Amino acid sequence: MPDLFSMKSPLMIRFSDGEKRIMAEYFQHPQGLLFFDVFWHQSDDSAIHLVEGEYKGEGPWKIGDAVITVLGCHGADPELASLFSEWQSYLQMAAETYPDDKVIQQIAFSKGAIAWP
């Protein structure tokens, strides 16, 4: 499987407490991984997360105590699949209101990101 930061498939992250999130945008960070939730741009900074730890794996990937997988792999998660479908529909209908790549990069870099896939 490709490197995490070259993936184009939708990704989900699962934390050790069982919480799961879809990674709408994600970046390398000196301390691990910076990611944005779906609909992050309609929220405050609480929708942008830093996961600290060493990046390992070839899919699934691990960062700290979190595991990252392709959404829908190994027993689809219907709740996240539904949220992802809603996100994709939103992006198609409101593409002009979603921040462009330059703005997204600027936000990520302001939070310490060092690279974008």
NORJOLIN-V182711 format. One record per backbone hydrogen bond with DSSP energy under -1.0 kcal/mol. NH is the residue of the N-H (numbers start at 1). CO is the residue of the C=O. E is the energy in kcal/mol with one decimal. If there is no record, write none. Layout:
NH;CO;E + NH;CO;E
This chain:
6;3;-2.0 + 7;4;-1.4 + 12;69;-2.9 + 13;21;-2.8 + 14;67;-2.8 + 15;19;-2.9 + 18;15;-2.3 + 21;13;-2.2 + 23;11;-2.6 + 24;36;-2.5 + 25;36;-1.1 + 27;34;-2.7 + 28;115;-1.8 + 29;32;-1.8 + 32;29;-1.9 + 33;51;-2.3 + 34;27;-2.3 + 35;49;-2.7 + 36;25;-2.7 + 37;47;-2.9 + 40;37;-1.4 + 42;39;-1.7 + 43;40;-1.6 + 47;44;-1.8 + 48;45;-1.9 + 49;35;-3.3 + 51;33;-3.4 + 53;31;-2.6 + 56;62;-2.6 + 59;60;-1.3 + 61;68;-2.4 + 62;56;-2.9 + 63;66;-2.0 + 66;63;-2.4 + 67;14;-2.5 + 68;61;-3.0 + 69;12;-2.2 + 71;10;-2.8 + 73;70;-2.1 + 81;77;-2.9 + 82;78;-2.2 + 83;79;-2.0 + 84;80;-2.8 + 85;81;-2.1 + 86;82;-2.2 + 87;83;-2.4 + 88;84;-2.7 + 89;85;-2.2 + 90;86;-2.5 + 91;87;-2.6 + 92;88;-1.9 + 93;89;-2.1 + 94;90;-2.8 + 97;94;-1.8 + 104;100;-2.4 + 105;101;-2.8 + 106;102;-2.3 + 107;103;-2.3 + 108;104;-2.5 + 109;105;-3.2 + 110;106;-2.0 + 111;108;-1.0 + 112;109;-1.6 + 113;108;-2.3 + 114;28;-2.7 + 115;28;-1.1
